[in-house]
Amino acid sequence: MTSATHPHPGSIERELALDIASLLCSRLCHDMLSPVGALANGLELLADEKDPEMRQRCLELLDQSARISADKLKFFRLAFGAAGGFGDWVPVGEPRALVDALVGNNGRITAHWQFSGESLPKLAVKVLLNLALIGIEALVRGGNLELAAEPLHRDGGQVIEIVVRASGPRIAFDAAVGRALEGAGVPGELSSRTAPAAMIHQLAKACGGQLQYALAEDSLVLGAVLPVG
């Protein structure tokens, strides 16, 4: 008789990390396809266009697409990547500028900020940006995005508490994203849409932190509590 073999927990974690990484790459490519495609189309139109007014319009569209592409790449670099250009702490102005750029390109969302302190741990910034991304995607008809981060003392240690609240006339929130935030996703449910939530769940879990969310008809509240140090 042969005994059944079971995957080692460490191998399961590594496989999950690889799946999340590949899906984040897919998500990045998907989100960059539209502005980069617009750049390519604009260059083709510019090459054939002779009318000065239309050429100026093409140049304006190219400038807009280039700006959107750069804004998204800067955002994803810090939200998904290692962000090697930063130390362990990141000035709060950096995530604020990244989110403000995405919100500005959307045109239907207004961001409101409340930060305590001048910098945040890099992990907290990564979690904040991904929660902001989920909040932005939930506001399909526009609305308000409120973002707050505050250091607190709890149980003899310091934590960073993060809150992102999306409110508007319609909230679109995939339940699978909520399950990924809680680490309760069903097998086979991981996708490029849920990968950011799964990633920050793993990061919060590794440091002893916690994520949570609350959904109402006109609002979505996303939160995190992350130990410092």
C-alpha positions as CSV (number, residue, x, y, z in Angstrom):
1,M,0.0,0.0,0.0
2,T,1.3,3.4,-0.9
3,S,0.6,6.4,1.4
4,A,-1.0,9.5,-0.1
5,T,1.3,12.5,-0.5
6,H,0.2,16.0,0.4
7,P,1.8,19.2,-0.8
8,H,4.0,20.9,1.7
9,P,2.5,24.1,3.0
10,G,5.7,26.0,1.9
11,S,5.3,24.8,-1.6
12,I,1.6,25.8,-1.7
13,E,2.6,29.3,-0.5
14,R,5.3,29.6,-3.2
15,E,2.9,28.4,-5.9
16,L,0.3,31.0,-4.7
17,A,3.0,33.7,-4.8
18,L,3.9,32.8,-8.4
19,D,0.2,32.7,-9.4
20,I,-0.3,36.1,-7.9
21,A,2.8,37.5,-9.6
22,S,1.8,36.2,-13.0
23,L,-1.7,37.6,-12.6
24,L,-0.4,41.0,-11.5
25,C,1.6,41.0,-14.7
26,S,-1.5,40.2,-16.7
27,R,-3.4,43.0,-14.9
28,L,-0.6,45.4,-15.7
29,C,-0.6,44.5,-19.4
30,H,-4.4,44.7,-19.5
31,D,-4.5,48.2,-17.9
32,M,-1.7,49.5,-20.1
33,L,-3.1,48.2,-23.4
34,S,-5.6,51.0,-23.9
35,P,-3.3,54.1,-23.4
36,V,-0.4,52.4,-25.2
37,G,-2.7,51.4,-28.1
38,A,-4.0,55.0,-28.3
39,L,-0.4,56.1,-28.6
40,A,0.2,53.7,-31.5
41,N,-3.0,54.8,-33.2
42,G,-2.2,58.5,-32.7
43,L,1.2,58.1,-34.3
44,E,-0.3,56.4,-37.3
45,L,-2.8,59.2,-37.7
46,L,-0.2,61.8,-37.3
47,A,2.0,60.2,-40.0
48,D,-0.8,60.5,-42.6
49,E,-2.4,63.7,-41.5
50,K,-1.6,66.9,-43.4
51,D,-4.1,69.4,-42.0
52,P,-2.4,71.6,-39.3
53,E,-5.5,71.7,-37.1
54,M,-5.9,67.9,-37.1
55,R,-2.2,67.4,-36.6
56,Q,-2.4,69.6,-33.5
57,R,-5.4,67.5,-32.3
58,C,-3.4,64.3,-32.8
59,L,-0.5,65.8,-30.8
60,E,-2.9,66.6,-27.9
61,L,-4.2,63.1,-27.9
62,L,-0.7,61.7,-28.0
63,D,0.3,63.9,-25.0
64,Q,-2.8,62.7,-23.1
65,S,-2.1,59.0,-23.8
66,A,1.5,59.4,-22.9
67,R,0.6,61.1,-19.6
68,I,-1.9,58.4,-18.7
69,S,0.6,55.6,-19.5
70,A,3.2,57.2,-17.4
71,D,0.8,57.8,-14.5
72,K,-0.3,54.1,-14.5
73,L,3.3,52.8,-14.8
74,K,4.3,54.9,-11.8
75,F,1.3,53.7,-9.8
76,F,1.8,50.0,-10.6
77,R,5.5,50.3,-9.9
78,L,4.8,51.1,-6.2
79,A,1.5,49.2,-5.9
80,F,2.6,45.9,-7.4
81,G,6.4,46.1,-7.6
82,A,9.4,46.3,-5.2
83,A,9.8,50.1,-5.7
84,G,13.5,49.9,-5.2
85,G,13.9,53.6,-5.5
86,F,12.4,54.1,-2.0
87,G,13.7,53.2,1.4
88,D,11.7,51.5,4.1
89,W,9.6,54.6,4.6
90,V,7.9,56.6,1.8
91,P,6.9,60.3,1.9
92,V,3.1,60.5,2.0
93,G,3.2,62.9,-1.0
94,E,4.2,60.0,-3.2
95,P,1.1,57.8,-2.9
96,R,-1.0,60.9,-2.8
97,A,0.4,62.1,-6.2
98,L,-0.1,58.6,-7.7
99,V,-3.7,58.3,-6.7
100,D,-4.5,61.9,-7.6
101,A,-3.1,61.2,-11.1
102,L,-5.4,58.2,-11.6
103,V,-8.4,60.0,-10.2
104,G,-7.6,63.0,-12.4
105,N,-7.5,60.8,-15.5
106,N,-10.8,59.3,-14.5
107,G,-12.5,62.7,-14.3
108,R,-15.5,61.6,-12.3
109,I,-13.9,61.0,-8.9
110,T,-12.8,63.4,-6.3
111,A,-10.1,62.3,-3.8
112,H,-10.0,63.5,-0.2
113,W,-6.9,62.9,2.0
114,Q,-6.2,62.7,5.7
115,F,-2.7,61.7,6.7
116,S,-1.0,61.9,10.1
117,G,2.8,62.2,9.7
118,E,5.1,62.8,6.8
119,S,5.9,59.3,5.7
120,L,4.5,55.7,5.8
121,P,6.2,52.3,5.8
122,K,6.6,51.0,2.2
123,L,4.2,48.0,3.0
124,A,1.5,50.4,4.2
125,V,1.9,52.5,1.0
126,K,1.5,49.3,-1.1
127,V,-1.6,48.3,0.8
128,L,-3.0,51.9,0.6
129,L,-2.5,52.0,-3.2
130,N,-4.2,48.7,-3.8
131,L,-7.1,49.6,-1.6
132,A,-7.4,52.9,-3.5
133,L,-7.4,51.0,-6.8
134,I,-10.2,48.7,-5.6
135,G,-12.1,51.8,-4.4
136,I,-11.6,53.6,-7.7
137,E,-12.9,50.6,-9.7
138,A,-16.0,50.5,-7.4
139,L,-17.0,54.0,-8.4
140,V,-18.2,53.1,-11.9
141,R,-20.4,56.3,-12.0
142,G,-18.0,58.5,-10.2
143,G,-18.1,59.8,-6.6
144,N,-15.8,60.5,-3.7
145,L,-12.7,58.6,-2.6
146,E,-11.6,59.3,1.0
147,L,-8.2,58.1,2.1
148,A,-6.8,58.2,5.6
149,A,-3.7,56.7,7.3
150,E,-2.8,57.2,10.9
151,P,-0.1,55.7,13.3
152,L,-1.6,54.3,16.5
153,H,-0.4,52.6,19.6
154,R,-2.1,49.2,20.3
155,D,-1.2,46.4,22.7
156,G,2.1,48.0,23.5
157,G,3.1,48.4,19.8
158,Q,2.7,50.8,17.0
159,V,0.4,50.1,14.0
160,I,-0.6,52.0,10.9
161,E,-4.4,52.1,10.4
162,I,-5.5,52.7,6.8
163,V,-9.1,53.5,5.7
164,V,-10.3,54.0,2.1
165,R,-13.9,54.9,1.6
166,A,-15.5,55.0,-1.9
167,S,-19.0,56.6,-2.0
168,G,-21.2,57.3,-5.0
169,P,-24.5,56.7,-6.8
170,R,-23.5,53.1,-7.7
171,I,-20.9,50.8,-6.1
172,A,-19.6,47.9,-8.2
173,F,-17.8,45.5,-6.0
174,D,-17.0,41.9,-7.0
175,A,-17.6,39.6,-4.0
176,A,-14.6,37.6,-5.2
177,V,-12.4,40.6,-4.4
178,G,-13.8,40.7,-0.9
179,R,-13.1,37.0,-0.4
180,A,-9.5,37.6,-1.7
181,L,-9.1,40.4,0.9
182,E,-10.1,38.1,3.6
183,G,-8.0,35.2,2.3
184,A,-11.2,33.1,1.8
185,G,-11.2,32.8,-2.0
186,V,-12.4,29.5,-3.3
187,P,-10.0,27.4,-5.4
188,G,-9.8,28.6,-9.0
189,E,-11.2,32.0,-8.1
190,L,-7.9,33.8,-8.3
191,S,-7.8,36.1,-11.4
192,S,-6.1,39.3,-12.6
193,R,-9.0,41.2,-11.0
194,T,-8.6,39.6,-7.6
195,A,-4.8,39.3,-7.6
196,P,-4.2,42.8,-6.1
197,A,-6.5,41.9,-3.1
198,A,-4.9,38.5,-2.7
199,M,-1.4,40.0,-2.8
200,I,-2.1,42.6,0.0
201,H,-3.8,39.9,2.0
202,Q,-0.7,37.8,1.9
203,L,1.5,40.8,2.8
204,A,-0.7,41.7,5.7
205,K,-0.9,38.1,6.9
206,A,2.9,37.8,6.8
207,C,3.4,40.8,9.1
208,G,0.6,40.0,11.5
209,G,-1.7,42.6,10.0
210,Q,-5.4,42.6,9.1
211,L,-7.6,43.6,6.3
212,Q,-11.4,44.2,6.3
213,Y,-14.2,45.7,4.2
214,A,-17.8,46.8,4.6
215,L,-20.1,47.2,1.6
216,A,-23.3,49.2,1.5
217,E,-25.6,50.3,-1.4
218,D,-23.8,53.7,-1.8
219,S,-20.4,53.1,-0.2
220,L,-17.5,50.7,0.2
221,V,-15.2,51.0,3.1
222,L,-11.8,49.2,3.0
223,G,-9.5,49.1,6.0
224,A,-6.1,47.7,7.1
225,V,-4.2,47.6,10.4
226,L,-0.5,46.9,9.9
227,P,2.1,46.6,12.6
228,V,5.2,48.8,12.3
229,G,8.6,47.2,12.6
